[in-house]
Amino acid sequence: MKRRLTQASDNDALARLTLALSRLRSAAEVRAFLADLCTPAELEAMADRWKVVPLLLEGVPYREIHDQTQVSVTTIGRVARTLEQGAGGYAAAVRRQRRQAPQKNIPSH
């Protein structure tokens, strides 16, 4: 089992990780970094969460989102709660994505 770090060291590690992500220059670099950092299951879970964000913002009912995406209703509910009560990261990413033309042909590894 993983040994829990102190709050200060958790915050320091998270700060270093977010700084590393912010310094990447392209979607391809971020994808490669995430592929190295995360397990396939972790990547799938994050992609599933991100997949439902626009549907929730459009007001699509949970069951319909599930039918379209096969993401669990529990996960959809967690994302919805985070959209309402979270730190604002989803909203910031959506705003930024809507302002910029979507990048196509992001290579997969």
N, C-alpha and C positions, 0 to 999 in steps of 0.2 A: 504494500500500500504506500502511496506517496506521503512523504512527510510534509506536513503543512508548514509553510513559511510564515514568518511574522508579517503583519500588515505592512510594515515599512518596506520589507524586502519584496513583497508582492507588488506594491506600488512602484518600486524602483524597476522591477523586471517588466512590468506593464509599460512603464514610461520608455524603457529602452526598446521594447517591441514596437510601440506606436511610432517612435522616432524612426526606427528602421523602415517601417511601412511607408511613412511619409516621405522618405528620401528616395523611394523607388520612382522611376521616371515614366513608366509605361504600364499599360494593363498586362502586357506580356511579362514584364518583370515581376509584377505583383502575383500573377498566376504562378510563375516559377517558384517564387518565395513561399507562397501558400502550399504548393505541392510538396516542397521540401519540409515545411513546418508541420503540416497536418496529415493525419491519416486519411485514406479515401472516405471513411465513414464521417469524419469531421468535416471534410470538404462537402460531402453530400448534404449533411445537416445544415451547413451554412448556406449552400446554394438553395436548398429548399426554403429556408427562412426568407432569403432575399427574393425568391420567386413569388412568394405570396404578398409581399409588401405592396406592389402596385395594385393588386386586386383588392386588398383591404382598403387602400386609399380611394379606390373607385366605388367602395361600398358594396362589393360583391358579397353575398352571404357565405358564411363559413362552409356550408355543405356544398355549395356550388364551386367554391375554391377547391375543396377536396376532390370533387368530381373532375375538375379540370387538371389538377396538378398531382393528385394522389398523395399530397402532403396530409398528414394526420390532422384531424380537427383540433387535437390538443396542441400541436405545434402552431397551428393557425391562431388559436386563442392566445398562446404565449406571445406570438409576434404582435398581435393586435394590442395586447396589454402593454408591450414594450413601446409600441407606437404612441400610445396615450400617456404612459408614465415613465418612459425610459429617459435616457440622457440626451436624446435628440439626434443620435447618429444616423438612424434610418432617414429621418427628414432631411438632414444635411446632405446625405448621399443622393437622395432622390432629387432635391433641388439642383444639385451640381450636375447630375446626369441629364436632367431636363434642359439645362442651359447649354450643354455641350452636345454636339452631334455624337451619336453612338459610334464607338470604334468597332469596326468589323474585322473579320479574319484574325481574331486573336488566336495565336497558335496554341494547340493543346499538346501536352507532353505525356 
